[in-house]
């Protein structure tokens, strides 16, 4: 268990958190003598984020492909014809 000052916590928070994870707890000492205990709550899980199913969403929005004649009209409008 390591003891750090409030100033050290303020200036180098990341290293204090890393020490807390490694050692299980850190004591934070205030200038007036008060002390506080910092302990990690839970370990960080390496879970992958759940991405939405874009294919299912696309099928919900429009199940059939755009007809070729409409695609040709859109292409002509984009070209300025």
N, C-alpha and C positions, 0 to 999 in steps of 0.2 A: 504494500500500500504506500503510495507516494503522496506527499503533501506539497501543494502548490499555493501560491498567493493569488489573490484576486487580480493583481496586475498581470501575472503570468497567464492566467486564464483569459484575460482581456486581450493580451497581445499575441498569444499563440494558442488559440482555442483548439485548433485541429490536433496539435500534438498532445494537449491535455485529454481530448476525447480518445485519441489513439491509446494513450497510456491507460485510460479508464477501461477500454475494451480489453487490453492485454492483461492488466492486473486485477480487474474486477471492481475496483473502486478507487477513487481519488478523494483525498481530504483537501478542501479549499479553506485556506486560512485568511481571515480578514485582518486588517491592521489593528483593530481594537481587541483582537483575541477571539472573536467568534469563529467557529469552525462549522463547515458544512460538508456533508458527504455526497459525492456524485457517484452514482452507480448506473451501469447500463440497464435498460429495461428489457429489451429483446435483441437477439442477434439479427443482423440484416439477412434477409433471405435472398437467395440468388434466383428468384422466380422470374421467368420471362413474362413480359407484359402480354396481356391477352389482346390481340389485334382483332378488330372487327372483321367479319367475313365479307369482304368487298364483292366477291363473286355473287353471293346470295343477295346482297344489297342491289347489285346491278340487275339481277334477274327479277327482283321485286319491282324495281322502277320500270324496267322495260324488258319484257320477256323475249320479244322477237327482234332481230336485227333491223336496222334502218333500211328501207327498200332502196335499191340502186338508183332509181329515177330521182328520189329525193336527194340522195347524196350528190348526184350529178348537178341538180339545181343549186344546191348549197355551194358546190365547188365553183360553178359558173358565177354565182353572186360574189364569192370571195375574189375571183379573178377580175370582177368588174364588167362582166359581159351581160 
